């Protein structure tokens, strides 16, 4: 149970975005399977602040209607976040769960602007998704 650990999202923004239509895309009847690469990096800004950077990439490794990447960064405040297990958990795990819906929304909006069927990332367990990254 968490005691005295407080987490505050100070702000977030999309720091990079680049998407375009795949000119070699051939329309198919079956649903298109898109397996984006998602990575996370946590950067200590000071003893109370961390930047959490999530990157999503859709590469042209098969027949996909679009490709590109999004980088989203959130800055979080958590007092002495590296000193207690609860605070480390908040920064290492909870921050990603907070940012992921913003990443989903951004991807959906961008793909709708491309005039293709908007792509919505599935809801995921961010702890499992990022279990091997810090």
URLINCOR-V347104 format. One record per residue. N is the residue number from 1. SS is DSSP state (~ for helix, > for strand, _ for the rest). NEAR is the number of other ideal C-beta (glycine too) atoms within 10 Angstrom. D_LAST is the distance of its C-alpha to the last C-alpha in whole Angstrom. Layout:
n->[N	N]
ss->[SS	SS]
near->[NEAR	NEAR]
d_last->[D_LAST	D_LAST]
//
This chain:
n->[1	2	3	4	5	6	7	8	9	10	11	12	13	14	15	16	17	18	19	20	21	22	23	24	25	26	27	28	29	30	31	32	33	34	35	36	37	38	39	40	41	42	43	44	45	46	47	48	49	50	51	52	53	54	55	56	57	58	59	60	61	62	63	64	65	66	67	68	69	70	71	72	73	74	75	76	77	78	79	80	81	82	83	84	85	86	87	88	89	90	91	92	93	94	95	96	97	98	99	100	101	102	103	104	105	106	107	108	109	110	111	112	113	114	115	116	117	118	119	120	121	122	123	124	125	126	127	128	129	130	131	132	133	134]
ss->[_	_	_	_	_	_	_	>	>	>	>	>	>	>	>	>	>	>	>	>	>	_	_	_	_	_	_	_	_	_	_	_	_	_	_	_	>	>	>	>	>	>	>	>	>	>	_	_	>	>	>	>	>	>	>	>	>	>	_	_	_	_	_	_	_	>	>	>	>	>	>	>	>	>	>	>	>	_	_	_	_	_	_	_	~	~	~	~	~	~	~	~	~	~	~	~	~	~	~	~	~	~	~	~	~	~	~	~	~	~	~	~	~	_	_	_	_	_	_	_	_	_	_	_	_	~	~	~	~	_	_	_	_	_]
near->[3	13	6	8	18	11	19	11	14	10	8	19	10	13	12	12	14	11	16	9	14	17	6	8	16	7	7	9	4	5	7	15	8	15	10	18	11	19	14	19	14	18	11	12	11	8	12	15	17	22	17	23	16	24	18	20	14	21	12	13	9	11	13	20	19	20	18	21	15	22	18	21	18	19	17	24	16	23	15	10	25	13	10	16	9	16	20	15	16	20	21	19	13	18	26	22	14	16	21	22	11	17	21	17	12	17	24	14	10	18	20	13	10	16	10	15	11	13	19	12	17	5	9	14	10	19	13	8	16	23	10	8	13	8]
d_last->[22	21	23	23	19	20	18	19	18	20	20	18	20	20	19	20	22	24	26	29	32	32	35	36	35	38	38	38	39	36	33	31	28	25	21	19	16	13	9	7	6	6	9	11	14	16	16	17	15	12	11	9	10	11	13	16	18	21	23	27	26	29	31	30	31	29	26	23	20	19	16	16	14	15	15	15	17	17	19	17	14	13	16	16	15	16	14	11	11	13	10	7	9	13	12	11	14	16	15	16	19	20	18	21	23	23	23	26	28	27	29	31	32	33	35	34	33	30	27	25	22	22	21	18	16	12	11	12	11	8	8	7	4	0]
//
